[in-house]
Amino acid sequence: MSSTPLKLLLAVLTAFGFLTGCGGKHSNTMFPSVEISQLSSTKELAAYEGGKVTGAEFNRFLAVEGFLNPDAPLNDISYRKELLRQLVMRKILISHVKTSDKVQKQVEDMWKQIKRSYNEDTRKQGYEVLNIRSSDVTNQLTNQFKLEEYFRKQITSDELTAYYKRIENDLTRVSFTQLAFSTLHDAAAAAAELQKGTSLQNVQKKYADVQTVSKIENADNLKLSSLSPSFIDVLKKQHIGESSEPIKMGKIYYILILKQKDKKTESEVKEEMMKELVLNHINRYIQDQLPRFHVTFNFR
């Protein structure tokens, strides 16, 4: 299972994605109805060492998900199966986890966001359509934040730093000018002149009849990771204003002149990285740890 569907399954994250994207209060929200024909209140949908999930419990879980994320495909079987796995994992992990002050504050802040996005009539409509109460939403948010807190505590500073190094090309944006030559001889000669201090304009004039000098289209503020590996290797080491040695790509030789480079620091992206790593830990737990509880599903 990839981490991508898990991003859709995490109620709090989807709620943030939906609710923070709304401007002002909305009265025309269409909440999805939950098909419950296979969710008998007494039916045991899942069993594991130490507990079970009933139809009534899962129905409420689905309904709150629909309240937080009205676009969720609540009646899609594959989506339901993934949500059921998440619910089993959640019950196993947080059954003995206390609700911290931080979690309570997160729930309060989330309710403020909900009330900014849904007016009172809209909230009442959601409760009626989905057959839930505000306390159901509060309980689910509390459990979700407890789950997130549990996994956040598993993440070490070394893991954060290693993850930062893996994604640093995505966090770096560059602007540069490229010179393109058809021969290595011309490219090397132009690079030597630039490195001696000859202006780009003068180099362009000198080689105008044998090469093309241009700022490539959309070369401003590009993600470093979006460029070819050869360009990435050079630009990572370059300083502002420096010109590179010739870089061969196909039949063309390029010289790069770096104009600007901006890289977000680890501290600037720490929270975003934590959220991604929490998702990774959840994914690994479902894959590697959940089977140890001998989970059985009675759900089609």
Secondary structure, 3 states (H helix, E strand, C coil): CCHHHHHHHCHHHHHHHHHCCCCCCECCCCCCCCCCCCCCCCCEEEEECCEEEEHHHHHHHHHHHHHHCCCCCCCCHHHHHHHHHHHHHHHHHHCCCCCCHHHHHHHHHHHHHHHHHECHHHHHHHHHHHCCCHHHHHHHHHHHHHHHHHHHCCCCHHHHHHHHHHHCCCCEEEEEEEEEECCHHHHHHHHHHHHHCCCHHHHHHHCCCCEEEECCCCCCCEEHHHCCHHHHHHHHHCCCCCECCCEEECCEEEEEEEEEEEECCCCCCHHHHHHHHHHHHHHHHHHHHHHHHCCEECCC
